[in-house]
Amino acid sequence: MADLTCKLGPLTLKNPVMTASGTFGYGYEYHQYYDISRLGAVVVKGIRMEPSPGNPTPRVAEVTGGMLNAIGLQGPGVDAFLHGEHYLPFLRSVGATTIVNIWGKTIAEYGEVAERLDAESDGIAALEINISCPNVKAGGVAFGTDLELAHQVVSLVRSKTKLPLITKLSPNVTRIADFARAVVDAGSNMVSLINTIPGMSIDIETRKPRIANRTGGFSGPALKPIAVRMVWDVAQAVKVPIIGMGGIMNGDDAIEFFLAGASAVAVGTANFVDPYAAPRVIEGIDAYLDSHGIKNIAEIVGALKA
């Protein structure tokens, strides 16, 4: 068997497959199917300072090539996550490598969440900063679509924690490489991409949107070519580890991301289709490496012949 050990800056993972935030709950929900400590990492749903109820239902709609969601970053808040039975204490108890996705409505809130998690960081491997959120003090402009705001958020979080930082980039920009440079300059140890792309679906009989929020984030297999291209762009721009995601359904999909320059991948929408999707992606990667006589996953990172 090939060596699937994955080195991500200060992190070393047993394999390069993690779950995409928002698609795997807090790990507890999937542990009934398999031992989630088998995964490279579990990236939990977004955590902010206070509990968040999310958006009204319906919040999910299946569409051709994927799905739309407008969950609205529903979550228990940082205190419940740190101490609630089915959150971080559970993840610690099963030995899962845990990455906490964080967000806020203001720059200051990002810093507050990071500081709280840093103070009780036992069992937390890294923080992933979701910068696709709207800044309520800047008229709803998403942090991830404004270079200065993105830099400010990451800089503040960096000053509040010693934990490794991953910044999750928004695809809703003209030049994603510029944003990768900005967040790396601000102190991010690595980047993950891509987040969802805004979309809409209409019920032609009722003439109403299929989700209550009207628009939502599009994800799924149809997103993969866009995601692979953006990973390639970012890999040319920064020299930090990249976590690629967007439409990965099997091991072969993941291999494309490695060849484009990702050092690890995250499985998202596939978890809704098949609760065993992530371990099957691990098996598929291993089978590809074995069939091609490749001894270590690092050998194919950025190995695209272009």
C-alpha positions, 0 to 999 in steps of 0.5 A, spaced: 500 500 500 502 507 498 503 512 504 497 516 504 500 520 510 499 528 508 503 533 510 500 540 511 505 545 513 505 544 521 499 539 520 501 531 519 494 527 517 494 520 516 491 521 509 489 527 505 481 526 505 477 530 510 470 533 510 468 539 507 465 544 512 457 544 512 456 537 509 458 532 515 455 536 521 460 535 527 462 528 526 457 525 531 452 524 525 456 520 521 460 516 526 454 511 526 456 509 519 464 508 520 469 510 525 470 517 523 477 517 526 479 514 519 479 520 516 484 525 515 480 530 518 473 532 520 472 539 518 465 541 522 460 546 521 461 553 522 462 556 529 461 563 531 460 566 538 453 565 539 448 560 536 445 561 529 438 558 527 440 559 520 435 560 514 427 558 514 426 552 510 426 549 505 433 550 505 436 544 500 434 543 493 437 537 488 438 540 481 442 537 475 449 536 477 449 537 484 445 541 489 443 548 492 443 550 499 441 556 503 442 553 510 444 559 513 450 557 517 446 554 523 450 552 529 450 552 536 455 557 538 462 557 541 460 555 548 456 549 546 461 547 541 466 546 546 462 543 552 456 540 548 456 532 549 455 531 541 460 536 539 468 537 541 468 533 547 465 527 542 470 528 537 476 528 542 473 521 545 473 518 538 480 520 536 478 524 530 482 530 527 478 536 528 478 542 524 474 548 526 470 552 521 469 559 524 465 565 521 463 572 524 458 577 522 464 582 523 471 582 523 471 583 531 467 577 531 472 572 527 477 574 532 473 573 538 471 566 536 479 564 534 481 567 541 475 562 545 477 556 541 485 557 542 484 558 550 481 551 549 484 548 544 485 541 546 483 536 540 483 542 535 488 541 530 487 547 526 482 553 524 478 554 517 476 561 516 470 562 512 471 568 509 464 567 504 460 571 510 457 578 509 460 583 513 454 587 516 458 593 518 460 594 510 453 593 507 453 586 506 460 585 502 462 578 503 469 578 506 472 573 501 470 578 495 474 584 498 482 583 498 482 588 504 477 585 508 480 578 507 487 580 509 484 584 515 480 578 518 486 573 517 490 578 520 486 579 526 485 571 527 492 570 526 494 575 532 488 571 536 491 564 536 497 559 535 493 554 531 494 553 524 490 557 520 486 555 513 483 560 509 477 558 505 477 562 499 470 564 495 470 562 488 466 569 487 471 573 485 475 575 478 482 573 480 482 568 486 490 567 486 490 575 488 486 573 494 490 567 496 496 571 496 492 576 500 490 571 506 497 568 506 501 574 507 496 576 512 498 569 516 494 563 513 498 557 513 494 554 508 488 555 503 482 551 502 478 552 495 472 552 493 466 554 497 459 554 493 457 558 487 451 562 488 445 559 484 437 559 483 432 554 482 425 555 480 419 550 481 415 552 474 408 550 477 408 554 483 413 559 479 416 560 486 424 559 488 425 551 490 428 554 497 426 559 501 432 564 501 431 564 493 438 563 492 443 558 495 450 555 494 451 551 488 455 544 490 456 538 487 459 534 481 458 539 476 462 544 480 469 540 479 472 543 473 471 550 476 474 548 482 480 544 479 481 550 475 481 555 481 486 550 485 491 550 479 491 558 479 492 558 486 498 553 486 501 557 481 500 563 486 502 561 493 507 556 496 503 553 501 499 547 502 492 547 498 486 543 500 482 542 494 474 541 494 468 541 489 464 536 486 469 530 489 465 524 488 470 518 488 478 517 488 479 519 481 476 526 482 480 527 488 486 525 483 485 531 479 485 536 485 492 533 487 495 533 480 492 540 479 496 542 486 492 540 492 496 537 497 489 534 500 482 534 498 475 535 502 469 531 500 462 535 501 456 534 497 457 526 496 456 525 503 449 527 502 449 522 497 453 516 500 455 517 508 461 512 506 463 517 501 469 519 504 472 513 506 471 510 499 475 516 496 480 514 501 480 507 498 480 510 491 486 514 492 490 508 495 488 504 489 490 509 484 497 510 487 498 502 487 496 501 480 501 506 478 506 504 482 506 510 486 509 510 493 507 516 496 501 521 495 506 527 495 509 524 488 503 526 484 501 533 488 502 538 482 504 533 477 500 536 472 503 535 465 501 542 462 
